[in-house]
Amino acid sequence: MVADYEKAVRDHQIDLAHLDGRLVGLIETIPRGDHLWIENVAVHPDAQGNGLGKALLARAEAKATAASLPETRLLTNAAFEANIALYEKIGYVITLSEPFMGGTTIHMTKRLAP
């Protein structure tokens, strides 16, 4: 993967999660015309299983609602079955599945209550 993190920090909204004084996760979002795009969500492996991923996604959903955006959207790799299961458990639905660089990209959307 090639990402321009300097540009991301400058142009995107990044919320950090700390646990016991250490950085353990983040969510990177981009407001778009009709949705909030979730560019990246990550939780350190040592901190997984504690609800931080759900909390970060809830933060993004609250930001979308505050901005009057009706949904959040994200992509993930089909190989990340646990992530897909988590997203579906909290209300995301698969809207598209497409081949990408020898794998499969899964597009997901969550409609938010007005």
PLY file of the C-alpha trace (Angstrom):
ply
format ascii 1.0
element vertex 114
property float x
property float y
property float z
element edge 113
property int vertex1
property int vertex2
end_header
0.00 0.00 0.00
1.12 3.48 -0.76
-0.50 6.28 1.21
0.37 9.94 1.59
-0.07 10.29 5.34
1.15 13.88 5.39
-1.72 14.77 3.04
-4.16 12.66 5.04
-3.31 14.44 8.29
-3.60 17.79 6.58
-6.82 17.16 4.60
-8.81 14.51 6.48
-10.38 14.26 9.91
-8.49 11.83 12.15
-9.75 10.82 15.58
-7.43 8.94 17.91
-8.18 6.35 20.59
-5.99 6.15 23.67
-6.00 3.45 26.33
-3.92 3.69 29.50
-2.01 6.63 28.04
-1.02 4.99 24.77
-2.32 5.42 21.25
-4.20 2.25 20.29
-6.45 3.21 17.40
-7.66 5.74 14.91
-10.38 6.51 12.43
-9.80 8.68 9.37
-12.87 10.23 7.75
-13.65 12.47 4.82
-16.97 14.33 4.50
-18.41 13.94 1.02
-21.54 15.45 -0.50
-23.95 12.68 0.49
-22.02 10.58 3.04
-19.08 10.40 5.42
-16.29 8.33 3.91
-14.31 6.14 6.32
-10.86 5.99 4.76
-9.18 4.06 7.54
-10.06 2.48 10.85
-7.38 0.69 12.83
-6.97 -0.75 16.31
-3.62 -2.04 17.58
-3.71 -5.86 17.84
-3.03 -5.71 21.61
-6.16 -3.57 22.08
-8.54 -5.49 19.84
-11.58 -7.15 21.35
-12.28 -4.29 23.77
-14.90 -2.46 21.69
-12.54 0.25 20.42
-13.35 -0.45 16.76
-17.07 -0.12 17.49
-16.43 3.08 19.44
-14.41 4.58 16.59
-17.13 3.69 14.08
-19.76 5.17 16.41
-17.68 8.36 16.51
-17.73 8.52 12.70
-21.48 7.94 12.66
-22.01 10.75 15.19
-19.90 13.07 13.04
-21.94 12.15 9.96
-25.20 12.79 11.78
-23.95 16.13 13.11
-23.04 17.11 9.53
-26.51 16.02 8.28
-24.96 13.23 6.20
-27.34 10.27 5.91
-24.80 7.46 5.77
-21.24 6.28 6.28
-19.34 4.25 3.71
-16.13 2.21 3.70
-14.17 -0.39 1.80
-12.52 -3.51 3.10
-10.78 -6.57 1.75
-12.91 -9.74 1.51
-10.06 -11.59 3.25
-10.81 -9.62 6.45
-13.82 -11.74 7.36
-13.81 -10.70 11.03
-13.96 -7.02 10.03
-16.85 -7.66 7.64
-18.70 -9.57 10.36
-18.20 -6.67 12.79
-19.40 -4.11 10.26
-22.49 -6.19 9.46
-23.21 -6.71 13.17
-23.40 -2.95 13.71
-25.58 -2.28 10.68
-23.37 -2.01 7.61
-24.52 -3.75 4.44
-22.48 -4.90 1.48
-23.34 -2.80 -1.56
-20.72 -4.07 -4.00
-18.07 -6.74 -4.28
-15.41 -6.33 -6.97
-12.07 -7.85 -7.96
-9.03 -5.78 -7.05
-5.35 -6.67 -7.44
-5.88 -10.43 -7.09
-8.34 -10.08 -4.22
-11.82 -8.76 -3.67
-12.85 -5.34 -2.42
-16.05 -5.13 -0.42
-17.96 -1.84 -0.42
-20.16 -1.30 2.66
-22.68 1.35 3.69
-24.57 2.16 6.86
-27.70 4.30 6.64
-28.07 6.54 9.70
-31.26 7.56 11.42
-32.20 11.19 10.74
0 1
1 2
2 3
3 4
4 5
5 6
6 7
7 8
8 9
9 10
10 11
11 12
12 13
13 14
14 15
15 16
16 17
17 18
18 19
19 20
20 21
21 22
22 23
23 24
24 25
25 26
26 27
27 28
28 29
29 30
30 31
31 32
32 33
33 34
34 35
35 36
36 37
37 38
38 39
39 40
40 41
41 42
42 43
43 44
44 45
45 46
46 47
47 48
48 49
49 50
50 51
51 52
52 53
53 54
54 55
55 56
56 57
57 58
58 59
59 60
60 61
61 62
62 63
63 64
64 65
65 66
66 67
67 68
68 69
69 70
70 71
71 72
72 73
73 74
74 75
75 76
76 77
77 78
78 79
79 80
80 81
81 82
82 83
83 84
84 85
85 86
86 87
87 88
88 89
89 90
90 91
91 92
92 93
93 94
94 95
95 96
96 97
97 98
98 99
99 100
100 101
101 102
102 103
103 104
104 105
105 106
106 107
107 108
108 109
109 110
110 111
111 112
112 113
